[in-house]
Amino acid sequence: MNREEFENFIEEEFPIVFNNPFSREMLSNILDYGQSILDESEQYNFLCKMIPQVTERELRELYLY
């Protein structure tokens, strides 16, 4: 799953949270920053903290930077 597909997946899984431009842009910024983290383990830990409803295991299965 590429980044765009992953972003769409998150928005579809949590429609109440991502029902406005502010939260969608925030998700995009989180993913941008996550991509800048070089260490894969730190990257997934960051994303798990920023998107707590998605576990590290799910992130690894769904999305590879």
CHARMM-style PDB file with segment names, atoms N, HN, CA, C and O in Angstrom:
ATOM      1  N   MET     1       0.861  -1.163   0.000  1.00  0.00      PROA
ATOM      2  CA  MET     1       0.000   0.000   0.000  1.00  0.00      PROA
ATOM      3  C   MET     1       0.909   1.229   0.000  1.00  0.00      PROA
ATOM      4  O   MET     1       1.795   1.355   0.845  1.00  0.00      PROA
ATOM      5  N   ASN     2       0.685   2.120  -0.944  1.00  0.00      PROA
ATOM      6  HN  ASN     2      -0.035   2.018  -1.631  1.00  0.00      PROA
ATOM      7  CA  ASN     2       1.499   3.327  -0.960  1.00  0.00      PROA
ATOM      8  C   ASN     2       0.940   4.369   0.011  1.00  0.00      PROA
ATOM      9  O   ASN     2      -0.093   4.153   0.644  1.00  0.00      PROA
ATOM     10  N   ARG     3       1.620   5.471   0.113  1.00  0.00      PROA
ATOM     11  HN  ARG     3       2.460   5.647  -0.401  1.00  0.00      PROA
ATOM     12  CA  ARG     3       1.259   6.491   1.097  1.00  0.00      PROA
ATOM     13  C   ARG     3      -0.172   7.012   0.879  1.00  0.00      PROA
ATOM     14  O   ARG     3      -0.935   7.145   1.835  1.00  0.00      PROA
ATOM     15  N   GLU     4      -0.526   7.301  -0.361  1.00  0.00      PROA
ATOM     16  HN  GLU     4       0.094   7.193  -1.138  1.00  0.00      PROA
ATOM     17  CA  GLU     4      -1.862   7.818  -0.658  1.00  0.00      PROA
ATOM     18  C   GLU     4      -2.941   6.797  -0.284  1.00  0.00      PROA
ATOM     19  O   GLU     4      -3.961   7.152   0.306  1.00  0.00      PROA
ATOM     20  N   GLU     5      -2.712   5.553  -0.627  1.00  0.00      PROA
ATOM     21  HN  GLU     5      -1.884   5.265  -1.107  1.00  0.00      PROA
ATOM     22  CA  GLU     5      -3.658   4.498  -0.270  1.00  0.00      PROA
ATOM     23  C   GLU     5      -3.767   4.357   1.248  1.00  0.00      PROA
ATOM     24  O   GLU     5      -4.859   4.167   1.784  1.00  0.00      PROA
ATOM     25  N   PHE     6      -2.628   4.453   1.933  1.00  0.00      PROA
ATOM     26  HN  PHE     6      -1.742   4.608   1.497  1.00  0.00      PROA
ATOM     27  CA  PHE     6      -2.632   4.357   3.389  1.00  0.00      PROA
ATOM     28  C   PHE     6      -3.405   5.524   4.001  1.00  0.00      PROA
ATOM     29  O   PHE     6      -4.220   5.331   4.903  1.00  0.00      PROA
ATOM     30  N   GLU     7      -3.150   6.717   3.513  1.00  0.00      PROA
ATOM     31  HN  GLU     7      -2.488   6.873   2.779  1.00  0.00      PROA
ATOM     32  CA  GLU     7      -3.854   7.895   4.007  1.00  0.00      PROA
ATOM     33  C   GLU     7      -5.367   7.734   3.795  1.00  0.00      PROA
ATOM     34  O   GLU     7      -6.155   8.035   4.691  1.00  0.00      PROA
ATOM     35  N   ASN     8      -5.761   7.268   2.633  1.00  0.00      PROA
ATOM     36  HN  ASN     8      -5.121   7.023   1.905  1.00  0.00      PROA
ATOM     37  CA  ASN     8      -7.181   7.031   2.355  1.00  0.00      PROA
ATOM     38  C   ASN     8      -7.756   5.958   3.271  1.00  0.00      PROA
ATOM     39  O   ASN     8      -8.886   6.078   3.745  1.00  0.00      PROA
ATOM     40  N   PHE     9      -6.980   4.915   3.517  1.00  0.00      PROA
ATOM     41  HN  PHE     9      -6.062   4.818   3.132  1.00  0.00      PROA
ATOM     42  CA  PHE     9      -7.412   3.849   4.421  1.00  0.00      PROA
ATOM     43  C   PHE     9      -7.703   4.406   5.807  1.00  0.00      PROA
ATOM     44  O   PHE     9      -8.747   4.113   6.392  1.00  0.00      PROA
ATOM     45  N   ILE    10      -6.778   5.212   6.336  1.00  0.00      PROA
ATOM     46  HN  ILE    10      -5.931   5.450   5.862  1.00  0.00      PROA
ATOM     47  CA  ILE    10      -6.958   5.801   7.667  1.00  0.00      PROA
ATOM     48  C   ILE    10      -8.221   6.671   7.688  1.00  0.00      PROA
ATOM     49  O   ILE    10      -9.020   6.589   8.621  1.00  0.00      PROA
ATOM     50  N   GLU    11      -8.392   7.490   6.671  1.00  0.00      PROA
ATOM     51  HN  GLU    11      -7.742   7.556   5.913  1.00  0.00      PROA
ATOM     52  CA  GLU    11      -9.569   8.367   6.609  1.00  0.00      PROA
ATOM     53  C   GLU    11     -10.860   7.559   6.527  1.00  0.00      PROA
ATOM     54  O   GLU    11     -11.872   7.950   7.108  1.00  0.00      PROA
ATOM     55  N   GLU    12     -10.835   6.447   5.820  1.00  0.00      PROA
ATOM     56  HN  GLU    12     -10.012   6.129   5.348  1.00  0.00      PROA
ATOM     57  CA  GLU    12     -12.027   5.602   5.690  1.00  0.00      PROA
ATOM     58  C   GLU    12     -12.312   4.824   6.976  1.00  0.00      PROA
ATOM     59  O   GLU    12     -13.471   4.634   7.346  1.00  0.00      PROA
ATOM     60  N   GLU    13     -11.259   4.378   7.651  1.00  0.00      PROA
ATOM     61  HN  GLU    13     -10.318   4.532   7.350  1.00  0.00      PROA
ATOM     62  CA  GLU    13     -11.425   3.613   8.894  1.00  0.00      PROA
ATOM     63  C   GLU    13     -11.920   4.491  10.044  1.00  0.00      PROA
ATOM     64  O   GLU    13     -12.603   4.002  10.944  1.00  0.00      PROA
ATOM     65  N   PHE    14     -11.588   5.759  10.021  1.00  0.00      PROA
ATOM     66  HN  PHE    14     -11.033   6.156   9.289  1.00  0.00      PROA
ATOM     67  CA  PHE    14     -11.940   6.684  11.102  1.00  0.00      PROA
ATOM     68  C   PHE    14     -12.617   7.933  10.533  1.00  0.00      PROA
ATOM     69  O   PHE    14     -12.098   9.040  10.677  1.00  0.00      PROA
ATOM     70  N   PRO    15     -13.783   7.758   9.883  1.00  0.00      PROA
ATOM     71  CA  PRO    15     -14.424   8.887   9.189  1.00  0.00      PROA
ATOM     72  C   PRO    15     -14.847  10.026  10.119  1.00  0.00      PROA
ATOM     73  O   PRO    15     -14.854  11.187   9.710  1.00  0.00      PROA
ATOM     74  N   ILE    16     -15.191   9.710  11.340  1.00  0.00      PROA
ATOM     75  HN  ILE    16     -15.185   8.767  11.673  1.00  0.00      PROA
ATOM     76  CA  ILE    16     -15.622  10.767  12.263  1.00  0.00      PROA
ATOM     77  C   ILE    16     -14.445  11.684  12.596  1.00  0.00      PROA
ATOM     78  O   ILE    16     -14.613  12.894  12.746  1.00  0.00      PROA
ATOM     79  N   VAL    17     -13.261  11.100  12.707  1.00  0.00      PROA
ATOM     80  HN  VAL    17     -13.124  10.117  12.585  1.00  0.00      PROA
ATOM     81  CA  VAL    17     -12.073  11.878  13.056  1.00  0.00      PROA
ATOM     82  C   VAL    17     -11.604  12.723  11.875  1.00  0.00      PROA
ATOM     83  O   VAL    17     -11.206  13.875  12.050  1.00  0.00      PROA
ATOM     84  N   PHE    18     -11.651  12.153  10.680  1.00  0.00      PROA
ATOM     85  HN  PHE    18     -11.974  11.217  10.538  1.00  0.00      PROA
ATOM     86  CA  PHE    18     -11.090  12.823   9.511  1.00  0.00      PROA
ATOM     87  C   PHE    18     -12.173  13.377   8.592  1.00  0.00      PROA
ATOM     88  O   PHE    18     -12.118  13.204   7.375  1.00  0.00      PROA
ATOM     89  N   ASN    19     -13.151  14.039   9.185  1.00  0.00      PROA
ATOM     90  HN  ASN    19     -13.196  14.179  10.174  1.00  0.00      PROA
ATOM     91  CA  ASN    19     -14.263  14.573   8.397  1.00  0.00      PROA
ATOM     92  C   ASN    19     -14.120  16.058   8.106  1.00  0.00      PROA
ATOM     93  O   ASN    19     -15.086  16.702   7.696  1.00  0.00      PROA
ATOM     94  N   ASN    20     -12.929  16.610   8.312  1.00  0.00      PROA
ATOM     95  HN  ASN    20     -12.145  16.087   8.645  1.00  0.00      PROA
ATOM     96  CA  ASN    20     -12.735  18.033   8.035  1.00  0.00      PROA
ATOM     97  C   ASN    20     -11.319  18.255   7.493  1.00  0.00      PROA
ATOM     98  O   ASN    20     -10.427  17.431   7.695  1.00  0.00      PROA
ATOM     99  N   PRO    21     -11.135  19.379   6.805  1.00  0.00      PROA
ATOM    100  CA  PRO    21      -9.825  19.652   6.191  1.00  0.00      PROA
ATOM    101  C   PRO    21      -8.683  19.744   7.211  1.00  0.00      PROA
ATOM    102  O   PRO    21      -7.560  19.339   6.910  1.00  0.00      PROA
ATOM    103  N   PHE    22      -8.949  20.264   8.395  1.00  0.00      PROA
ATOM    104  HN  PHE    22      -9.862  20.593   8.640  1.00  0.00      PROA
ATOM    105  CA  PHE    22      -7.908  20.408   9.413  1.00  0.00      PROA
ATOM    106  C   PHE    22      -7.319  19.051   9.789  1.00  0.00      PROA
ATOM    107  O   PHE    22      -6.100  18.880   9.789  1.00  0.00      PROA
ATOM    108  N   SER    23      -8.174  18.095  10.106  1.00  0.00      PROA
ATOM    109  HN  SER    23      -9.164  18.234  10.105  1.00  0.00      PROA
ATOM    110  CA  SER    23      -7.673  16.790  10.541  1.00  0.00      PROA
ATOM    111  C   SER    23      -7.025  16.018   9.391  1.00  0.00      PROA
ATOM    112  O   SER    23      -6.065  15.281   9.613  1.00  0.00      PROA
ATOM    113  N   ARG    24      -7.531  16.174   8.175  1.00  0.00      PROA
ATOM    114  HN  ARG    24      -8.311  16.773   7.994  1.00  0.00      PROA
ATOM    115  CA  ARG    24      -6.901  15.507   7.032  1.00  0.00      PROA
ATOM    116  C   ARG    24      -5.510  16.076   6.771  1.00  0.00      PROA
ATOM    117  O   ARG    24      -4.584  15.334   6.445  1.00  0.00      PROA
ATOM    118  N   GLU    25      -5.363  17.395   6.915  1.00  0.00      PROA
ATOM    119  HN  GLU    25      -6.116  17.997   7.181  1.00  0.00      PROA
ATOM    120  CA  GLU    25      -4.043  18.000   6.733  1.00  0.00      PROA
ATOM    121  C   GLU    25      -3.097  17.585   7.856  1.00  0.00      PROA
ATOM    122  O   GLU    25      -1.907  17.371   7.625  1.00  0.00      PROA
ATOM    123  N   MET    26      -3.628  17.473   9.065  1.00  0.00      PROA
ATOM    124  HN  MET    26      -4.595  17.647   9.252  1.00  0.00      PROA
ATOM    125  CA  MET    26      -2.797  17.034  10.176  1.00  0.00      PROA
ATOM    126  C   MET    26      -2.284  15.617   9.921  1.00  0.00      PROA
ATOM    127  O   MET    26      -1.108  15.337  10.157  1.00  0.00      PROA
ATOM    128  N   LEU    27      -3.144  14.724   9.446  1.00  0.00      PROA
ATOM    129  HN  LEU    27      -4.099  14.951   9.255  1.00  0.00      PROA
ATOM    130  CA  LEU    27      -2.719  13.364   9.111  1.00  0.00      PROA
ATOM    131  C   LEU    27      -1.634  13.399   8.045  1.00  0.00      PROA
ATOM    132  O   LEU    27      -0.642  12.677   8.146  1.00  0.00      PROA
ATOM    133  N   SER    28      -1.809  14.215   7.044  1.00  0.00      PROA
ATOM    134  HN  SER    28      -2.615  14.802   6.962  1.00  0.00      PROA
ATOM    135  CA  SER    28      -0.812  14.335   5.989  1.00  0.00      PROA
ATOM    136  C   SER    28       0.525  14.811   6.555  1.00  0.00      PROA
ATOM    137  O   SER    28       1.580  14.300   6.179  1.00  0.00      PROA
ATOM    138  N   ASN    29       0.477  15.776   7.448  1.00  0.00      PROA
ATOM    139  HN  ASN    29      -0.380  16.191   7.753  1.00  0.00      PROA
ATOM    140  CA  ASN    29       1.710  16.279   8.070  1.00  0.00      PROA
ATOM    141  C   ASN    29       2.375  15.210   8.926  1.00  0.00      PROA
ATOM    142  O   ASN    29       3.601  15.095   8.933  1.00  0.00      PROA
ATOM    143  N   ILE    30       1.586  14.433   9.642  1.00  0.00      PROA
ATOM    144  HN  ILE    30       0.590  14.526   9.637  1.00  0.00      PROA
ATOM    145  CA  ILE    30       2.128  13.340  10.452  1.00  0.00      PROA
ATOM    146  C   ILE    30       2.846  12.333   9.558  1.00  0.00      PROA
ATOM    147  O   ILE    30       3.948  11.887   9.877  1.00  0.00      PROA
ATOM    148  N   LEU    31       2.220  11.980   8.438  1.00  0.00      PROA
ATOM    149  HN  LEU    31       1.325  12.343   8.179  1.00  0.00      PROA
ATOM    150  CA  LEU    31       2.834  11.023   7.525  1.00  0.00      PROA
ATOM    151  C   LEU    31       4.086  11.608   6.872  1.00  0.00      PROA
ATOM    152  O   LEU    31       5.070  10.896   6.669  1.00  0.00      PROA
ATOM    153  N   ASP    32       4.055  12.902   6.543  1.00  0.00      PROA
ATOM    154  HN  ASP    32       3.256  13.481   6.708  1.00  0.00      PROA
ATOM    155  CA  ASP    32       5.250  13.556   5.995  1.00  0.00      PROA
ATOM    156  C   ASP    32       6.407  13.462   6.975  1.00  0.00      PROA
ATOM    157  O   ASP    32       7.518  13.079   6.610  1.00  0.00      PROA
ATOM    158  N   TYR    33       6.134  13.815   8.216  1.00  0.00      PROA
ATOM    159  HN  TYR    33       5.231  14.126   8.513  1.00  0.00      PROA
ATOM    160  CA  TYR    33       7.182  13.780   9.225  1.00  0.00      PROA
ATOM    161  C   TYR    33       7.658  12.344   9.451  1.00  0.00      PROA
ATOM    162  O   TYR    33       8.855  12.097   9.597  1.00  0.00      PROA
ATOM    163  N   GLY    34       6.724  11.412   9.477  1.00  0.00      PROA
ATOM    164  HN  GLY    34       5.752  11.612   9.358  1.00  0.00      PROA
ATOM    165  CA  GLY    34       7.090  10.007   9.648  1.00  0.00      PROA
ATOM    166  C   GLY    34       8.039   9.540   8.564  1.00  0.00      PROA
ATOM    167  O   GLY    34       8.960   8.769   8.835  1.00  0.00      PROA
ATOM    168  N   GLN    35       7.828   9.992   7.352  1.00  0.00      PROA
ATOM    169  HN  GLN    35       7.079  10.618   7.133  1.00  0.00      PROA
ATOM    170  CA  GLN    35       8.703   9.601   6.251  1.00  0.00      PROA
ATOM    171  C   GLN    35      10.112  10.154   6.424  1.00  0.00      PROA
ATOM    172  O   GLN    35      11.068   9.588   5.894  1.00  0.00      PROA
ATOM    173  N   SER    36      10.249  11.250   7.158  1.00  0.00      PROA
ATOM    174  HN  SER    36       9.472  11.710   7.588  1.00  0.00      PROA
ATOM    175  CA  SER    36      11.568  11.858   7.334  1.00  0.00      PROA
ATOM    176  C   SER    36      12.409  11.137   8.387  1.00  0.00      PROA
ATOM    177  O   SER    36      13.614  11.369   8.480  1.00  0.00      PROA
ATOM    178  N   ILE    37      11.790  10.271   9.175  1.00  0.00      PROA
ATOM    179  HN  ILE    37      10.810  10.082   9.100  1.00  0.00      PROA
ATOM    180  CA  ILE    37      12.513   9.517  10.208  1.00  0.00      PROA
ATOM    181  C   ILE    37      13.191   8.331   9.533  1.00  0.00      PROA
ATOM    182  O   ILE    37      12.529   7.478   8.943  1.00  0.00      PROA
ATOM    183  N   LEU    38      14.511   8.287   9.627  1.00  0.00      PROA
ATOM    184  HN  LEU    38      15.049   8.980  10.107  1.00  0.00      PROA
ATOM    185  CA  LEU    38      15.272   7.265   8.893  1.00  0.00      PROA
ATOM    186  C   LEU    38      15.235   5.894   9.539  1.00  0.00      PROA
ATOM    187  O   LEU    38      15.183   4.886   8.835  1.00  0.00      PROA
ATOM    188  N   ASP    39      15.262   5.833  10.844  1.00  0.00      PROA
ATOM    189  HN  ASP    39      15.304   6.652  11.417  1.00  0.00      PROA
ATOM    190  CA  ASP    39      15.250   4.547  11.533  1.00  0.00      PROA
ATOM    191  C   ASP    39      13.830   3.968  11.493  1.00  0.00      PROA
ATOM    192  O   ASP    39      12.885   4.577  11.994  1.00  0.00      PROA
ATOM    193  N   GLU    40      13.700   2.789  10.890  1.00  0.00      PROA
ATOM    194  HN  GLU    40      14.467   2.294  10.483  1.00  0.00      PROA
ATOM    195  CA  GLU    40      12.377   2.194  10.687  1.00  0.00      PROA
ATOM    196  C   GLU    40      11.634   1.973  11.996  1.00  0.00      PROA
ATOM    197  O   GLU    40      10.434   2.235  12.079  1.00  0.00      PROA
ATOM    198  N   SER    41      12.323   1.500  13.004  1.00  0.00      PROA
ATOM    199  HN  SER    41      13.297   1.287  12.936  1.00  0.00      PROA
ATOM    200  CA  SER    41      11.689   1.259  14.296  1.00  0.00      PROA
ATOM    201  C   SER    41      11.167   2.556  14.904  1.00  0.00      PROA
ATOM    202  O   SER    41      10.046   2.599  15.412  1.00  0.00      PROA
ATOM    203  N   GLU    42      11.968   3.603  14.855  1.00  0.00      PROA
ATOM    204  HN  GLU    42      12.878   3.568  14.443  1.00  0.00      PROA
ATOM    205  CA  GLU    42      11.536   4.907  15.364  1.00  0.00      PROA
ATOM    206  C   GLU    42      10.364   5.446  14.555  1.00  0.00      PROA
ATOM    207  O   GLU    42       9.448   6.063  15.097  1.00  0.00      PROA
ATOM    208  N   GLN    43      10.410   5.204  13.258  1.00  0.00      PROA
ATOM    209  HN  GLN    43      11.154   4.703  12.817  1.00  0.00      PROA
ATOM    210  CA  GLN    43       9.355   5.660  12.362  1.00  0.00      PROA
ATOM    211  C   GLN    43       8.008   5.034  12.758  1.00  0.00      PROA
ATOM    212  O   GLN    43       7.006   5.734  12.901  1.00  0.00      PROA
ATOM    213  N   TYR    44       8.002   3.726  12.929  1.00  0.00      PROA
ATOM    214  HN  TYR    44       8.816   3.157  12.813  1.00  0.00      PROA
ATOM    215  CA  TYR    44       6.764   3.050  13.301  1.00  0.00      PROA
ATOM    216  C   TYR    44       6.311   3.435  14.698  1.00  0.00      PROA
ATOM    217  O   TYR    44       5.115   3.596  14.937  1.00  0.00      PROA
ATOM    218  N   ASN    45       7.257   3.585  15.628  1.00  0.00      PROA
ATOM    219  HN  ASN    45       8.229   3.454  15.434  1.00  0.00      PROA
ATOM    220  CA  ASN    45       6.888   4.021  16.979  1.00  0.00      PROA
ATOM    221  C   ASN    45       6.249   5.404  16.947  1.00  0.00      PROA
ATOM    222  O   ASN    45       5.257   5.647  17.635  1.00  0.00      PROA
ATOM    223  N   PHE    46       6.811   6.307  16.153  1.00  0.00      PROA
ATOM    224  HN  PHE    46       7.616   6.110  15.595  1.00  0.00      PROA
ATOM    225  CA  PHE    46       6.247   7.645  16.014  1.00  0.00      PROA
ATOM    226  C   PHE    46       4.818   7.574  15.474  1.00  0.00      PROA
ATOM    227  O   PHE    46       3.904   8.192  16.021  1.00  0.00      PROA
ATOM    228  N   LEU    47       4.641   6.812  14.395  1.00  0.00      PROA
ATOM    229  HN  LEU    47       5.383   6.310  13.951  1.00  0.00      PROA
ATOM    230  CA  LEU    47       3.311   6.722  13.786  1.00  0.00      PROA
ATOM    231  C   LEU    47       2.308   6.073  14.734  1.00  0.00      PROA
ATOM    232  O   LEU    47       1.138   6.455  14.754  1.00  0.00      PROA
ATOM    233  N   CYS    48       2.754   5.100  15.512  1.00  0.00      PROA
ATOM    234  HN  CYS    48       3.705   4.790  15.496  1.00  0.00      PROA
ATOM    235  CA  CYS    48       1.861   4.469  16.488  1.00  0.00      PROA
ATOM    236  C   CYS    48       1.432   5.461  17.561  1.00  0.00      PROA
ATOM    237  O   CYS    48       0.293   5.425  18.028  1.00  0.00      PROA
ATOM    238  N   LYS    49       2.338   6.342  17.947  1.00  0.00      PROA
ATOM    239  HN  LYS    49       3.263   6.372  17.567  1.00  0.00      PROA
ATOM    240  CA  LYS    49       1.982   7.355  18.941  1.00  0.00      PROA
ATOM    241  C   LYS    49       1.061   8.413  18.360  1.00  0.00      PROA
ATOM    242  O   LYS    49       0.169   8.909  19.048  1.00  0.00      PROA
ATOM    243  N   MET    50       1.272   8.759  17.110  1.00  0.00      PROA
ATOM    244  HN  MET    50       1.997   8.356  16.551  1.00  0.00      PROA
ATOM    245  CA  MET    50       0.474   9.811  16.469  1.00  0.00      PROA
ATOM    246  C   MET    50      -0.887   9.306  15.993  1.00  0.00      PROA
ATOM    247  O   MET    50      -1.854  10.065  15.929  1.00  0.00      PROA
ATOM    248  N   ILE    51      -0.950   8.021  15.661  1.00  0.00      PROA
ATOM    249  HN  ILE    51      -0.165   7.405  15.713  1.00  0.00      PROA
ATOM    250  CA  ILE    51      -2.205   7.412  15.194  1.00  0.00      PROA
ATOM    251  C   ILE    51      -2.437   6.179  16.058  1.00  0.00      PROA
ATOM    252  O   ILE    51      -2.267   5.056  15.585  1.00  0.00      PROA
ATOM    253  N   PRO    52      -2.824   6.371  17.320  1.00  0.00      PROA
ATOM    254  CA  PRO    52      -2.860   5.262  18.274  1.00  0.00      PROA
ATOM    255  C   PRO    52      -3.869   4.164  17.951  1.00  0.00      PROA
ATOM    256  O   PRO    52      -3.736   3.048  18.453  1.00  0.00      PROA
ATOM    257  N   GLN    53      -4.852   4.447  17.141  1.00  0.00      PROA
ATOM    258  HN  GLN    53      -4.959   5.354  16.733  1.00  0.00      PROA
ATOM    259  CA  GLN    53      -5.831   3.421  16.804  1.00  0.00      PROA
ATOM    260  C   GLN    53      -5.264   2.367  15.866  1.00  0.00      PROA
ATOM    261  O   GLN    53      -5.836   1.285  15.730  1.00  0.00      PROA
ATOM    262  N   VAL    54      -4.142   2.673  15.216  1.00  0.00      PROA
ATOM    263  HN  VAL    54      -3.677   3.552  15.327  1.00  0.00      PROA
ATOM    264  CA  VAL    54      -3.501   1.732  14.308  1.00  0.00      PROA
ATOM    265  C   VAL    54      -2.256   1.200  15.011  1.00  0.00      PROA
ATOM    266  O   VAL    54      -1.356   1.965  15.358  1.00  0.00      PROA
ATOM    267  N   THR    55      -2.208  -0.098  15.217  1.00  0.00      PROA
ATOM    268  HN  THR    55      -2.939  -0.720  14.935  1.00  0.00      PROA
ATOM    269  CA  THR    55      -1.088  -0.695  15.942  1.00  0.00      PROA
ATOM    270  C   THR    55       0.164  -0.749  15.057  1.00  0.00      PROA
ATOM    271  O   THR    55       0.090  -0.606  13.837  1.00  0.00      PROA
ATOM    272  N   GLU    56       1.306  -0.959  15.702  1.00  0.00      PROA
ATOM    273  HN  GLU    56       1.366  -1.075  16.693  1.00  0.00      PROA
ATOM    274  CA  GLU    56       2.556  -1.076  14.952  1.00  0.00      PROA
ATOM    275  C   GLU    56       2.475  -2.248  13.971  1.00  0.00      PROA
ATOM    276  O   GLU    56       2.934  -2.149  12.833  1.00  0.00      PROA
ATOM    277  N   ARG    57       1.901  -3.331  14.415  1.00  0.00      PROA
ATOM    278  HN  ARG    57       1.528  -3.412  15.340  1.00  0.00      PROA
ATOM    279  CA  ARG    57       1.761  -4.503  13.539  1.00  0.00      PROA
ATOM    280  C   ARG    57       0.928  -4.160  12.304  1.00  0.00      PROA
ATOM    281  O   ARG    57       1.290  -4.515  11.182  1.00  0.00      PROA
ATOM    282  N   GLU    58      -0.191  -3.467  12.522  1.00  0.00      PROA
ATOM    283  HN  GLU    58      -0.485  -3.178  13.433  1.00  0.00      PROA
ATOM    284  CA  GLU    58      -1.031  -3.061  11.392  1.00  0.00      PROA
ATOM    285  C   GLU    58      -0.275  -2.125  10.464  1.00  0.00      PROA
ATOM    286  O   GLU    58      -0.358  -2.248   9.242  1.00  0.00      PROA
ATOM    287  N   LEU    59       0.462  -1.188  11.047  1.00  0.00      PROA
ATOM    288  HN  LEU    59       0.530  -1.088  12.039  1.00  0.00      PROA
ATOM    289  CA  LEU    59       1.249  -0.269  10.216  1.00  0.00      PROA
ATOM    290  C   LEU    59       2.228  -1.035   9.348  1.00  0.00      PROA
ATOM    291  O   LEU    59       2.360  -0.759   8.156  1.00  0.00      PROA
ATOM    292  N   ARG    60       2.908  -1.986   9.941  1.00  0.00      PROA
ATOM    293  HN  ARG    60       2.801  -2.210  10.910  1.00  0.00      PROA
ATOM    294  CA  ARG    60       3.889  -2.759   9.175  1.00  0.00      PROA
ATOM    295  C   ARG    60       3.224  -3.575   8.067  1.00  0.00      PROA
ATOM    296  O   ARG    60       3.792  -3.741   6.988  1.00  0.00      PROA
ATOM    297  N   GLU    61       2.031  -4.078   8.334  1.00  0.00      PROA
ATOM    298  HN  GLU    61       1.570  -3.944   9.211  1.00  0.00      PROA
ATOM    299  CA  GLU    61       1.316  -4.864   7.321  1.00  0.00      PROA
ATOM    300  C   GLU    61       0.721  -3.978   6.234  1.00  0.00      PROA
ATOM    301  O   GLU    61       0.665  -4.370   5.068  1.00  0.00      PROA
ATOM    302  N   LEU    62       0.276  -2.783   6.618  1.00  0.00      PROA
ATOM    303  HN  LEU    62       0.321  -2.465   7.565  1.00  0.00      PROA
ATOM    304  CA  LEU    62      -0.432  -1.921   5.685  1.00  0.00      PROA
ATOM    305  C   LEU    62       0.468  -1.013   4.880  1.00  0.00      PROA
ATOM    306  O   LEU    62       0.238  -0.784   3.693  1.00  0.00      PROA
ATOM    307  N   TYR    63       1.486  -0.502   5.527  1.00  0.00      PROA
ATOM    308  HN  TYR    63       1.673  -0.688   6.491  1.00  0.00      PROA
ATOM    309  CA  TYR    63       2.206   0.599   4.918  1.00  0.00      PROA
ATOM    310  C   TYR    63       3.706   0.474   5.091  1.00  0.00      PROA
ATOM    311  O   TYR    63       4.199   0.413   6.217  1.00  0.00      PROA
ATOM    312  N   LEU    64       4.413   0.436   4.022  1.00  0.00      PROA
ATOM    313  HN  LEU    64       4.012   0.485   3.107  1.00  0.00      PROA
ATOM    314  CA  LEU    64       5.865   0.423   4.047  1.00  0.00      PROA
ATOM    315  C   LEU    64       6.343   1.699   3.376  1.00  0.00      PROA
ATOM    316  O   LEU    64       5.996   1.971   2.227  1.00  0.00      PROA
ATOM    317  N   TYR    65       7.139   2.480   4.095  1.00  0.00      PROA
ATOM    318  HN  TYR    65       7.421   2.259   5.029  1.00  0.00      PROA
ATOM    319  CA  TYR    65       7.628   3.745   3.534  1.00  0.00      PROA
ATOM    320  C   TYR    65       8.624   3.461   2.448  1.00  0.00      PROA
ATOM    321  OT1 TYR    65       9.160   4.389   1.843  1.00  0.00      PROA
TER     322      TYR     65
END
